[in-house]
């Protein structure tokens, strides 16, 4: 994800973890070089990526291992459902090895 302001460009990346039992949590977050590394690792492991600057900005304010806020459940559920779909999986597969998703 990329976060941009009117005066400067800041790149942010946020990775989510979902175990199928609790709300998704923040697995990693970073800006600039750290954001690039998060994206690189996700790509190297075949983790689906979703780019949304506004959502990245909101999620980047959360702490590691913090659950996403209830107000974001629907949008995150749609993103995770799509990520599972393109990998030929279902949300019921969550928590199994190789069932990660990133935003």
C-alpha positions as CSV (number, residue, x, y, z in Angstrom):
1,X,0.0,0.0,0.0
2,X,1.1,3.5,-0.5
3,X,0.3,6.6,1.6
4,X,0.7,10.0,-0.1
5,X,0.5,13.5,1.3
6,X,0.2,16.8,-0.7
7,X,3.8,17.8,0.1
8,X,5.7,14.6,0.0
9,X,5.3,11.0,-0.9
10,X,5.5,8.4,1.8
11,X,5.3,4.7,1.0
12,X,3.8,2.5,3.7
13,X,3.1,-1.2,3.7
14,X,1.1,-3.2,6.2
15,X,0.8,-7.0,6.4
16,X,-2.1,-8.7,8.0
17,X,-2.3,-12.1,9.7
18,X,-5.6,-14.0,9.8
19,X,-6.0,-17.3,11.7
20,X,-9.7,-17.9,10.9
21,X,-10.7,-17.6,14.5
22,X,-10.1,-14.0,15.6
23,X,-10.1,-10.7,13.7
24,X,-7.1,-10.1,11.5
25,X,-4.1,-8.6,13.2
26,X,-1.2,-6.4,12.1
27,X,1.8,-8.7,11.3
28,X,4.1,-6.0,10.0
29,X,4.1,-2.4,9.2
30,X,6.7,0.0,7.8
31,X,7.5,3.0,5.7
32,X,10.0,3.7,2.9
33,X,12.7,1.0,2.9
34,X,10.9,-1.2,5.5
35,X,7.7,-1.0,3.3
36,X,9.7,-2.1,0.3
37,X,11.1,-5.0,2.3
38,X,7.6,-6.1,3.4
39,X,6.4,-6.0,-0.2
40,X,9.5,-7.9,-1.3
41,X,9.0,-10.6,1.3
42,X,5.3,-10.9,0.4
43,X,6.1,-11.3,-3.3
44,X,8.8,-13.9,-2.5
45,X,6.3,-16.0,-0.6
46,X,3.4,-15.6,-3.1
47,X,1.4,-13.5,-0.7
48,X,-1.3,-11.5,-2.5
49,X,-0.8,-7.7,-2.4
50,X,-3.5,-5.1,-2.4
51,X,-2.8,-1.4,-2.9
52,X,-4.9,1.2,-1.2
53,X,-3.2,4.4,0.2
54,X,-6.1,5.4,2.5
55,X,-6.4,1.9,4.0
56,X,-2.6,1.7,4.4
57,X,-2.6,5.0,6.3
58,X,-5.3,3.8,8.7
59,X,-3.7,0.4,9.3
60,X,-0.2,1.9,9.7
61,X,-1.4,3.6,12.9
62,X,-2.0,0.3,14.6
63,X,0.5,-1.6,16.7
64,X,2.0,-5.0,15.8
65,X,-0.3,-7.8,16.8
66,X,-3.2,-5.4,17.2
67,X,-6.6,-6.5,15.8
68,X,-8.0,-4.4,13.0
69,X,-10.9,-2.2,14.2
70,X,-14.4,-3.4,13.8
71,X,-15.1,-0.5,11.4
72,X,-12.7,-2.2,8.9
73,X,-14.1,-5.7,9.2
74,X,-16.1,-5.5,6.0
75,X,-13.4,-4.1,3.7
76,X,-10.7,-6.4,5.2
77,X,-13.1,-9.4,4.8
78,X,-13.6,-8.6,1.1
79,X,-9.8,-8.3,0.6
80,X,-9.1,-11.5,2.4
81,X,-11.9,-13.3,0.5
82,X,-10.3,-12.2,-2.8
83,X,-6.9,-13.2,-1.6
84,X,-8.1,-16.7,-0.7
85,X,-10.0,-16.9,-4.0
86,X,-7.0,-16.2,-6.2
87,X,-5.1,-18.8,-4.3
88,X,-7.8,-21.4,-4.8
89,X,-8.6,-21.5,-1.0
90,X,-11.5,-20.5,1.2
91,X,-11.5,-18.6,4.5
92,X,-12.0,-21.9,6.2
93,X,-8.5,-22.7,5.2
94,X,-7.1,-19.9,7.3
95,X,-4.5,-20.8,9.8
96,X,-3.0,-23.6,7.6
97,X,0.5,-23.3,6.4
98,X,0.9,-21.1,3.3
99,X,-2.4,-19.3,3.9
100,X,-1.2,-15.8,4.5
101,X,-2.5,-12.6,2.9
102,X,-1.1,-9.1,2.8
103,X,-2.6,-5.7,2.1
